[in-house]
Amino acid sequence: MANLPLGLLSIGAFVIITAICLTAYAVTFVRMDAVIPLIITFYGVWMIVVAGIRVMNPEKYARGAFSIFAWGILFTAIGGSWYLYVLGPENWIFSIILVIAVFGILVVTAALRSWRK
């Protein structure tokens, strides 16, 4: 099977995500301090999509789909929690709870996955 240029595709997606988030700031949908968390969150979603592509087209020496999916979930959780913090710093505990819960779910999933093999 032909090699898919997922690296180049991901760079293009990052540039598009950045342009969309900066456009959202320019038309005053979001504040400036929320742009970077949104970029991280949306790029995490993109990594989850890449994991789905990797499941359908596995490569021998490339990173596995589960690993890409886990990083996508972590990016989404970190970006989302940062965005929650930017929206209301008085509720910072919810941001920490989100990151800890997602990290715990990923650890349990990885343990069950390795235990099954």
Secondary structure, 3 states (H helix, E strand, C coil): CCCCCHHHHHHHHHHHHHHHHHHHHHCCCCCHHHHHHHHHHHHHHHHHHHHHHHHHCCCCCCCCHHHHHHHHHHHHHHHHHHHHHHHCHHHHHHHHHHHHHHHHHHHHHHHHHHHHC
